[in-house]
């Protein structure tokens, strides 16, 4: 029989799949615990875990429970956690001034967590929506968020978080010019190693619903959405431009959010900038998989792992996911 190089049967693609060791040997993309970041919702109180109905398996936790969860995450090899405060309504106002209070919930959480577990990275959100009665990410005047006034407040918020001991400030507000302003302030105060993770590519998405339940901001927005500052879902090139601008201003890492519906954007941004690109498996993505698994559609952990591997394949260096602990446990078995 004449065998032609490159054609069947000389080339049998199944040879590389014939056993587990072969598949492991030639695997192009690998997911490890090093790739995971655990988002956490922090509340006031002690020894509290409040389940979030729209986010199965996720709870709002008091600071002591946040410490315990962070210690579990670190033991599993997860490098960092991302903190989001669920603020009491009595501490919210139109301007979000609680965001710059050095004694606010998230600052106290950072200090306590760093004292208990100094070697886990702590990422803190920079945006005003957890602290405002209107639920927007900035100062809301004349039916819109005003950019430059908001940036001034965000700089103060970022500095407050850095002074509390957070390792990464993560502006998720989508205001123009805030990365440069925050970097200049950090440098001026000697916070040279405080990183900036810019949510440079954040879309106005329906997939944020359960997150807004978690931080209790969902009802605040009313009919006014965030489309004047978050990106339009139809755009890709705009995201690459946003990312490049923020890198030029001093961003150390770039976030693309949401994740799974925007894998093409992750790849485009990765090709456009020379800094790590992170992805967020947002609350709606996580909830879809969790609810479908609960209904018997598929195995929850296997589906989560496959989705996260897709982020890595698209070019993400790390992934924020509420399934981080479950995935890290599953990876440890293999």
C-alpha positions as CSV (number, residue, x, y, z in Angstrom):
1,X,0.0,0.0,0.0
2,X,1.3,3.4,-0.9
3,X,1.3,5.8,2.1
4,X,1.2,9.5,1.3
5,X,2.8,11.8,3.9
6,X,0.2,14.0,5.5
7,X,-2.8,11.9,4.4
8,X,-4.7,9.1,6.0
9,X,-3.5,6.5,7.1
10,X,0.0,8.0,7.5
11,X,-1.7,10.8,9.5
12,X,-4.2,9.5,12.1
13,X,-5.2,12.4,14.3
14,X,-6.6,10.0,16.9
15,X,-3.1,8.6,17.6
16,X,-2.5,11.7,19.8
17,X,-5.8,11.1,21.7
18,X,-5.4,7.3,22.2
19,X,-4.5,7.5,26.0
20,X,-4.6,9.9,28.8
21,X,-0.9,10.4,29.0
22,X,-0.7,11.3,25.3
23,X,-3.5,13.9,25.7
24,X,-1.7,15.4,28.6
25,X,1.6,15.5,26.8
26,X,0.3,17.5,23.8
27,X,-2.3,19.6,25.5
28,X,-2.1,23.2,24.2
29,X,-3.8,25.0,27.1
30,X,-3.8,24.1,30.8
31,X,-5.9,25.4,33.6
32,X,-4.4,25.5,37.1
33,X,-5.2,27.0,40.5
34,X,-2.6,29.7,39.7
35,X,-5.1,31.0,37.1
36,X,-8.0,31.6,39.5
37,X,-9.1,34.6,41.5
38,X,-12.0,34.3,44.0
39,X,-14.5,37.1,44.2
40,X,-16.0,37.6,47.7
41,X,-18.9,39.7,49.0
42,X,-18.3,41.1,52.4
43,X,-20.9,42.3,54.9
44,X,-21.0,43.7,58.4
45,X,-21.3,41.4,61.4
46,X,-19.7,38.3,62.8
47,X,-19.9,34.6,61.8
48,X,-22.3,35.4,59.1
49,X,-22.9,33.7,55.7
50,X,-25.9,35.0,53.8
51,X,-26.7,32.8,50.8
52,X,-27.5,34.6,47.5
53,X,-30.5,33.0,45.8
54,X,-29.5,34.1,42.3
55,X,-25.9,32.9,42.8
56,X,-26.1,29.2,44.0
57,X,-23.3,28.3,46.3
58,X,-22.2,31.9,46.9
59,X,-22.8,33.9,50.1
60,X,-22.2,37.3,51.5
61,X,-19.8,36.8,54.4
62,X,-18.7,38.7,57.4
63,X,-15.0,39.6,57.7
64,X,-14.2,36.7,60.0
65,X,-15.7,34.3,57.4
66,X,-13.9,36.1,54.6
67,X,-10.6,35.4,56.4
68,X,-11.4,31.7,56.7
69,X,-12.4,31.5,53.0
70,X,-9.3,33.4,51.9
71,X,-7.2,30.9,54.0
72,X,-8.9,28.0,52.3
73,X,-8.3,29.6,48.9
74,X,-4.6,30.1,49.6
75,X,-4.2,26.5,50.8
76,X,-5.6,25.3,47.5
77,X,-3.1,27.4,45.6
78,X,-5.4,30.3,44.6
79,X,-3.2,33.4,44.4
80,X,-5.7,36.2,45.1
81,X,-9.2,37.2,46.1
82,X,-11.3,40.1,45.0
83,X,-13.4,41.9,47.6
84,X,-16.8,43.6,47.0
85,X,-18.7,45.2,49.8
86,X,-22.4,44.8,50.4
87,X,-23.0,48.1,52.1
88,X,-25.9,48.9,54.5
89,X,-28.4,51.3,52.8
90,X,-27.9,53.7,55.7
91,X,-24.3,54.3,54.5
92,X,-25.3,55.1,50.9
93,X,-25.9,58.6,49.5
94,X,-25.9,60.3,46.2
95,X,-22.2,61.0,46.2
96,X,-20.9,57.7,47.5
97,X,-18.7,59.4,50.2
98,X,-18.5,56.1,52.2
99,X,-16.1,54.9,49.5
100,X,-13.4,57.2,50.7
101,X,-13.9,56.5,54.4
102,X,-10.7,54.7,55.8
103,X,-12.9,52.9,58.3
104,X,-15.4,51.5,55.7
105,X,-16.3,47.9,55.5
106,X,-13.9,46.9,52.7
107,X,-10.9,48.7,54.3
108,X,-11.5,47.0,57.6
109,X,-11.8,43.7,55.7
110,X,-8.5,44.3,53.9
111,X,-6.6,45.1,57.1
112,X,-8.0,42.1,58.9
113,X,-7.3,39.7,56.0
114,X,-3.8,40.9,55.5
115,X,-3.1,40.6,59.3
116,X,-4.4,37.0,59.2
117,X,-3.0,35.9,55.8
118,X,-0.4,38.3,54.4
119,X,0.6,36.1,51.5
120,X,-2.7,36.1,49.6
121,X,-3.2,38.9,47.1
122,X,-6.2,41.2,47.7
123,X,-7.9,43.0,44.8
124,X,-10.3,45.8,45.6
125,X,-12.9,47.3,43.3
126,X,-12.7,51.1,42.6
127,X,-16.1,52.3,41.7
128,X,-18.9,54.1,43.6
129,X,-21.9,51.9,42.8
130,X,-21.8,49.9,46.1
131,X,-22.0,53.2,47.9
132,X,-24.5,55.3,45.9
133,X,-28.3,55.4,46.4
134,X,-28.7,55.6,42.6
135,X,-26.5,52.5,41.9
136,X,-24.2,54.2,39.4
137,X,-20.4,53.9,39.3
138,X,-19.8,57.6,39.7
139,X,-21.2,61.0,40.6
140,X,-24.7,61.3,38.9
141,X,-25.6,64.9,37.8
142,X,-28.3,66.0,35.3
143,X,-29.3,62.5,34.4
144,X,-25.8,61.1,33.7
145,X,-22.5,60.2,35.4
146,X,-20.0,63.1,35.1
147,X,-16.6,61.9,34.2
148,X,-14.0,64.3,35.6
149,X,-15.7,64.9,39.0
150,X,-16.0,61.1,39.4
151,X,-12.3,60.6,38.6
152,X,-11.4,62.9,41.5
153,X,-13.4,60.7,43.9
154,X,-12.1,57.5,42.4
155,X,-8.5,58.7,43.0
156,X,-9.4,59.2,46.7
157,X,-11.1,55.8,46.9
158,X,-8.0,54.1,45.3
159,X,-5.7,55.8,47.7
160,X,-7.9,54.8,50.7
161,X,-7.7,51.2,49.6
162,X,-4.0,51.3,49.0
163,X,-3.5,52.8,52.5
164,X,-5.6,50.0,53.9
165,X,-3.1,47.5,52.4
166,X,-4.8,46.2,49.3
167,X,-2.4,44.9,46.6
168,X,-4.3,45.7,43.5
169,X,-6.8,48.5,42.9
170,X,-9.2,47.6,40.2
171,X,-11.1,50.6,38.7
172,X,-14.3,49.1,37.2
173,X,-16.1,52.4,36.6
174,X,-15.1,53.0,32.9
175,X,-14.4,56.7,33.4
176,X,-12.0,58.2,30.9
177,X,-8.6,59.2,32.3
178,X,-8.9,57.6,35.7
179,X,-6.0,55.2,35.3
180,X,-3.4,57.9,34.7
181,X,-4.8,59.9,37.7
182,X,-4.8,56.9,40.0
183,X,-1.2,55.9,38.9
184,X,0.1,59.4,39.5
185,X,-1.5,59.5,43.0
186,X,-0.1,56.1,43.9
187,X,3.4,57.1,42.8
188,X,3.3,60.4,44.6
189,X,2.4,58.6,47.9
190,X,5.0,55.9,47.5
191,X,2.7,53.0,46.6
192,X,5.0,51.9,43.8
193,X,4.1,48.2,44.0
194,X,0.3,48.7,44.2
195,X,-0.9,47.3,40.9
196,X,-3.7,48.7,38.8
197,X,-6.1,46.2,37.2
198,X,-8.1,48.3,34.8
199,X,-11.6,47.1,33.9
200,X,-10.8,48.7,30.5
201,X,-13.2,46.6,28.5
202,X,-16.4,46.3,30.5
203,X,-19.6,45.9,28.6
204,X,-23.1,47.1,29.5
205,X,-24.3,43.6,30.0
206,X,-27.4,41.8,31.1
207,X,-25.2,39.2,32.8
208,X,-24.5,41.3,35.9
209,X,-27.9,40.8,37.5
210,X,-26.9,38.4,40.3
211,X,-23.9,40.5,41.2
212,X,-26.2,43.5,41.7
213,X,-28.4,41.2,43.9
214,X,-25.2,40.4,45.9
215,X,-24.2,44.0,46.5
216,X,-27.9,45.1,46.9
217,X,-27.7,47.7,44.1
218,X,-30.1,46.1,41.6
219,X,-33.2,48.1,42.4
220,X,-31.3,51.4,42.6
221,X,-30.7,51.9,38.8
222,X,-34.4,52.2,37.9
223,X,-34.7,52.5,34.1
224,X,-31.4,54.3,33.6
225,X,-28.7,51.9,32.6
226,X,-25.0,52.3,32.4
227,X,-24.7,52.6,28.6
228,X,-23.1,56.0,28.6
229,X,-20.0,54.7,30.2
230,X,-19.9,50.9,29.8
231,X,-19.2,49.5,26.3
232,X,-21.7,48.5,23.6
233,X,-21.9,44.8,23.2
234,X,-21.4,45.0,19.4
235,X,-17.9,46.5,19.6
236,X,-14.5,44.8,19.6
237,X,-12.0,47.3,18.2
238,X,-13.2,49.8,20.7
239,X,-12.2,47.4,23.5
240,X,-8.7,47.1,22.1
241,X,-8.4,50.9,21.9
242,X,-9.7,51.3,25.5
243,X,-7.1,48.7,26.7
244,X,-4.2,50.4,24.9
245,X,-5.1,53.8,26.3
246,X,-5.2,52.4,29.9
247,X,-1.9,50.6,29.4
248,X,-0.4,53.9,28.2
249,X,-1.7,55.5,31.4
250,X,-0.1,53.0,33.7
251,X,-2.4,50.0,34.0
252,X,-0.5,46.8,35.0
253,X,-3.3,44.4,33.9
254,X,-6.4,44.7,31.8
255,X,-9.8,43.1,32.5
256,X,-12.4,42.0,30.0
257,X,-15.9,41.6,31.4
258,X,-18.1,39.6,30.9
259,X,-16.1,36.6,29.8
260,X,-17.8,33.8,27.9
261,X,-19.9,35.9,25.5
262,X,-16.8,37.9,24.7
263,X,-14.0,35.4,24.0
264,X,-13.3,37.1,20.7
265,X,-12.7,40.3,22.7
266,X,-10.3,38.6,25.1
267,X,-8.3,37.5,22.1
268,X,-8.4,40.9,20.4
269,X,-7.3,42.7,23.5
270,X,-4.5,40.1,24.2
271,X,-3.2,40.7,20.7
272,X,-3.4,44.5,21.2
273,X,-1.5,45.0,24.5
274,X,1.6,43.7,26.1
275,X,0.3,43.3,29.7
276,X,-1.6,40.4,31.3
277,X,-5.3,40.3,30.2
278,X,-7.8,38.9,32.8
279,X,-11.3,37.7,32.3
280,X,-14.3,37.7,34.7
281,X,-16.7,34.8,34.6
282,X,-19.5,37.2,35.8
283,X,-22.4,36.3,38.0
284,X,-24.8,35.6,35.2
285,X,-22.5,33.3,33.4
286,X,-21.7,31.4,36.7
287,X,-25.4,31.3,37.6
288,X,-26.5,29.9,34.2
289,X,-24.1,27.0,34.6
290,X,-25.0,26.4,38.3
291,X,-28.8,26.5,37.7
292,X,-28.5,24.2,34.6
293,X,-26.4,21.7,36.6
294,X,-28.9,21.8,39.4
295,X,-31.6,20.9,36.8
296,X,-29.6,17.9,35.7
297,X,-28.3,19.3,32.4
298,X,-24.7,18.4,33.1
299,X,-22.0,18.1,35.8
300,X,-21.5,21.5,37.4
301,X,-17.7,21.4,38.0
302,X,-17.0,19.8,34.6
303,X,-18.9,22.6,32.8
304,X,-17.3,25.3,34.9
305,X,-13.9,23.9,34.2
306,X,-14.5,23.7,30.5
307,X,-15.8,27.4,30.4
308,X,-12.7,28.6,32.3
309,X,-10.4,26.6,30.0
310,X,-12.1,28.5,27.1
311,X,-11.0,31.8,28.7
312,X,-7.4,30.6,28.9
313,X,-7.6,29.4,25.3
314,X,-8.8,32.8,24.2
315,X,-5.8,34.4,25.9
316,X,-6.7,35.2,29.5
317,X,-3.8,35.1,32.0
318,X,-6.2,34.7,35.0
319,X,-9.9,34.4,35.6
320,X,-12.2,35.8,38.3
321,X,-14.8,33.1,39.1
322,X,-17.1,32.3,41.9
323,X,-16.3,28.6,41.3
324,X,-12.6,29.2,42.1
325,X,-12.5,27.0,45.3
326,X,-14.5,24.2,43.7
327,X,-12.4,24.2,40.6
328,X,-9.1,24.3,42.6
329,X,-10.3,21.3,44.6
330,X,-11.2,19.4,41.4
331,X,-7.8,20.2,39.8
332,X,-6.0,19.0,43.0
333,X,-7.6,15.5,42.4
334,X,-6.0,15.1,39.0
